Amino acid sequence: MPFDTLAAVLGWIGTGMLLLAYWLVSNERVHGESVSYQVLNIGGSIGLGAAAVAGGVWSAATLNAIWGAIGLGVLVKVALGRGRAPREET
C-alpha cells in the first residue's frame, strides 16, 4: 500500500478516534485523565499526524505531535499515581 493511501486511512481512523474521545468526555462517559480517553487521543493524533506529514501540512503535523505528547504525559502521570482521582458518581 502506498504511503499516501496508508496516511489517508490512518487520518480517517485518527479523526474517528479523536471525535469519539471528545464525545466520551463531553458526555461524561469518561474523565479527562482516564486511560481510554488518553489512548484515543494519542492514537488519533498519530493517525492525523501521519496524514498531515503525507500532505506536507506541517502546522497540523506539529499540532498532532504536541497533542500526542500531552496525552502520553498524562498517561505517565496516571501510571505513576500522580493523576487526579476519578470523580465520584452522583
Secondary structure, DSSP 8 states (H G I E B T S, - for coil): --HHHHHHHHHHHHHHHHHHHHHHHHTTSS-TT-HHHHHHHHHHHHHHHHHHHHHT-HHHHHHHHHHHHHHHHHHHHHHTT-S-------
